[in-house]
């Protein structure tokens, strides 16, 4: 997670300098809201995910699904991005089948993307944004962080030029 934190800090600070937890505040990773004083990163969602270093499988899936141009587009987008550890929870045979079925893969990946910026909800105020897949996600505040459906957000607000990435610990599948 160190690489993700550094990439997020550099994107948030816009100066290549990482900040300490004290400078960000005690709940910055899970409860921070986008700030108008933050400078957007120069990289788009796809590039930002690649730089973070924990989304290798997601990058492979995005290319296999033919979604690079879409997710590199103008936005704004919010991507609830499964980490490599999240993809590792999927049985290998199931993951291989998904990666080889372009239509099903596109459906699964577009279920992770909302075509607007979505920040962490306030306690007791769940959000239900509609994904570009067409189905809604349930976003709820939990234990000093938040969840997307059953997935825990493990890192909040990796800024990109065309949106934001929230790293999650599960692969979401449309119901």
JOGI-V839361 format. One record per residue. N is the residue number from 0. RES is the residue in one small letter. PHI is phi in radians with two decimals (NA if undefined). OMEGA is omega as a letter, one per 20 degrees, with the letter a starting at -180 (NA if undefined). Layout:
{{N | RES | PHI | OMEGA} {N | RES | PHI | OMEGA}}
This chain:
{{0 | x | NA | a} {1 | x | -0.97 | a} {2 | x | -1.11 | r} {3 | x | -1.13 | a} {4 | x | -1.08 | r} {5 | x | -1.09 | r} {6 | x | -1.09 | r} {7 | x | -1.15 | r} {8 | x | -1.10 | r} {9 | x | -1.10 | r} {10 | x | -1.16 | a} {11 | x | -1.20 | a} {12 | x | -1.40 | r} {13 | x | 1.20 | a} {14 | x | -2.28 | r} {15 | x | 1.32 | a} {16 | x | -1.74 | r} {17 | x | -1.39 | r} {18 | x | -1.92 | r} {19 | x | -1.42 | r} {20 | x | -1.05 | r} {21 | x | -1.12 | r} {22 | x | -1.23 | a} {23 | x | -1.45 | a} {24 | x | 1.74 | a} {25 | x | -1.22 | a} {26 | x | -2.07 | a} {27 | x | -1.06 | a} {28 | x | -1.21 | a} {29 | x | -2.02 | a} {30 | x | -2.16 | a} {31 | x | -1.17 | r} {32 | x | -1.89 | r} {33 | x | -1.01 | a} {34 | x | -1.96 | r} {35 | x | -1.24 | r} {36 | x | -1.50 | r} {37 | x | -1.31 | r} {38 | x | -1.57 | r} {39 | x | -1.10 | r} {40 | x | -1.20 | r} {41 | x | -1.45 | a} {42 | x | -1.54 | r} {43 | x | -1.37 | a} {44 | x | -0.99 | a} {45 | x | -1.11 | r} {46 | x | -1.17 | r} {47 | x | -1.11 | r} {48 | x | -1.08 | r} {49 | x | -1.14 | a} {50 | x | -1.16 | a} {51 | x | -1.06 | r} {52 | x | 1.46 | a} {53 | x | -2.04 | a} {54 | x | -2.15 | a} {55 | x | -1.06 | a} {56 | x | -1.13 | r} {57 | x | -1.06 | r} {58 | x | -1.05 | r} {59 | x | -1.06 | a} {60 | x | -1.15 | r} {61 | x | -1.08 | r} {62 | x | -1.14 | a} {63 | x | -1.11 | a} {64 | x | -1.46 | a} {65 | x | 1.26 | a} {66 | x | -1.84 | a} {67 | x | -1.03 | a} {68 | x | -1.10 | r} {69 | x | -1.05 | a} {70 | x | -1.38 | r} {71 | x | -1.68 | a} {72 | x | -1.23 | a} {73 | x | -1.01 | a} {74 | x | 1.32 | j} {75 | x | -1.38 | r} {76 | x | -2.21 | r} {77 | x | -2.09 | r} {78 | x | -1.92 | r} {79 | x | -1.60 | a} {80 | x | -1.68 | r} {81 | x | -1.17 | r} {82 | x | -1.32 | r} {83 | x | -1.03 | r} {84 | x | -1.10 | r} {85 | x | -1.16 | r} {86 | x | -1.14 | r} {87 | x | -1.15 | r} {88 | x | -1.30 | a} {89 | x | -1.41 | r} {90 | x | -0.94 | a} {91 | x | -0.92 | a} {92 | x | -1.09 | r} {93 | x | -1.19 | r} {94 | x | -1.14 | r} {95 | x | -1.04 | r} {96 | x | -1.07 | r} {97 | x | -1.12 | a} {98 | x | -1.13 | a} {99 | x | -1.67 | r} {100 | x | -2.02 | a} {101 | x | -0.98 | a} {102 | x | -1.12 | r} {103 | x | -1.17 | r} {104 | x | -1.12 | r} {105 | x | -1.05 | r} {106 | x | -1.07 | a} {107 | x | -1.12 | a} {108 | x | -1.22 | r} {109 | x | -1.20 | r} {110 | x | -1.27 | r} {111 | x | -1.68 | a} {112 | x | -2.21 | r} {113 | x | -2.00 | a} {114 | x | -1.57 | r} {115 | x | -2.88 | r} {116 | x | -1.41 | r} {117 | x | -2.10 | r} {118 | x | -1.81 | r} {119 | x | -1.05 | r} {120 | x | -1.36 | r} {121 | x | -1.42 | r} {122 | x | -0.92 | r} {123 | x | 1.41 | a} {124 | x | -2.14 | a} {125 | x | -1.14 | r} {126 | x | -2.03 | r} {127 | x | -2.34 | a} {128 | x | -1.24 | r} {129 | x | -1.57 | a} {130 | x | -1.42 | r} {131 | x | -1.25 | r} {132 | x | -1.22 | a} {133 | x | 1.99 | r} {134 | x | -1.73 | a} {135 | x | -1.57 | r} {136 | x | -1.83 | r} {137 | x | -1.90 | a} {138 | x | -1.97 | a} {139 | x | -2.29 | r} {140 | x | -1.35 | r} {141 | x | -2.58 | r} {142 | x | 0.70 | r} {143 | x | 1.07 | r} {144 | x | -2.69 | r} {145 | x | -2.63 | a} {146 | x | -2.14 | r} {147 | x | -2.07 | a} {148 | x | 0.92 | r} {149 | x | -1.71 | a} {150 | x | -1.48 | r} {151 | x | -1.56 | r} {152 | x | -1.37 | a} {153 | x | -1.68 | r} {154 | x | -2.65 | a} {155 | x | -1.85 | r} {156 | x | 1.09 | r} {157 | x | -1.40 | a} {158 | x | -1.38 | r} {159 | x | -2.29 | a} {160 | x | -1.15 | a} {161 | x | -2.09 | r} {162 | x | 2.70 | a} {163 | x | -2.49 | r} {164 | x | -2.02 | r} {165 | x | -1.98 | r} {166 | x | -1.35 | a} {167 | x | -2.15 | a} {168 | x | -1.71 | r} {169 | x | -2.47 | r} {170 | x | -1.58 | r} {171 | x | -1.50 | r} {172 | x | -2.17 | a} {173 | x | -1.07 | a} {174 | x | -1.31 | NA}}
